[in-house]
Amino acid sequence: MLAASPISLTLIAFSLIALWRRSLWLTSVLCLSWAGWSVHILFDNLMNRALFTAQKIGCIGTTNTYLIVVSLLCVTILVMTLKHRRKAFPQ
């Protein structure tokens, strides 16, 4: 699975920290990091090196599913952070 690669595991750990801290800066940097890693995976898939990358990382799933899950994770973290900040700092 792509989620078992060291970069993905590190990003998942930082995602949990971002959910716990609800820091807007950390969440923004994290979403950009997820986007960079997803673009790398997407270009590997477009350049027909997806099989090589999948075998190297040990992937058994499709990259489309991974990209959708990562996108939903980033949106969820951003929404939860912004909702918390709106409650903490009312206007």
N, C-alpha and C positions, 0 to 999 in steps of 0.2 A: 504494500500500500504506500501511496505517497505520504500519508500521514505518519509513517514510521521513519521517514528520513530525519536526520539531525536538525535540518533547518526547520522543517515542519513542527517537530517536537518542541524546539525552542520558541517558535512563534505561538504554539498552543500554550506553553507555559506563560509567556508574556501576555497572552489573551486573558488568561485567568487572573493575572496580576492587574491588568487593566480593568477587568470587571470588578475586582475587589476594591481597587483604589478609586475608580471612576474619574481618572485624570484625563482631561480633554487632550492635552499634549501627548500623553502616552498613547491614547487611543488613536490619535491622528498619525503618529509615527508608526504605530503597529499596523494600521490599515494600509499605509504606504508600503510597508515591508511585505505584507501579504500580497499587495498588488504586484510588487516587483517579482516576488517568487512565482506568482501565478502567470505573469507575462513570460518568465523564463520557461515554465512548463508548457505554456501555450505555443511559444515559438519552437520548442522541441517537437511538439506535436505537429506543427505546420511544416517543419523541415524534414518530415519523415524519419526523425530520429527517436520517435516516441518509444519504439520497441527497445532500442538501445538504452534509453533513459530508464524505462520501466524495469528492464532486467538489471541494470546497475543499482537502482534503488530498491528493487524487490517489489514492484507494484503488481497488484493483481486486479485492480479496478480500472475504470476508464478515467481519463483526465477531465472529461466534461462533468462528471459527478463531483470530482474534487473541486473544480473551479466554482461550481454552483454552491457547494457547501461553504467554501471560503468566502464567497461573496455574501451569502446570508449571515455568516458569522460576523463579518465586518459591519454590515448594516445593523445587526442586533446590538453589537457593542456600542456603536455610535448612538443609536436611539436610546439605549439605557443610560449612557453617560449624559446625553443632552437632557433627558427627562429628569435625572437626578440633579443636574445643575440648575434646571428651571425651578425645581422645588427648593433647592438650597439658597438660591439667589432670586427671590421674586422681584418683579419690577413694579 
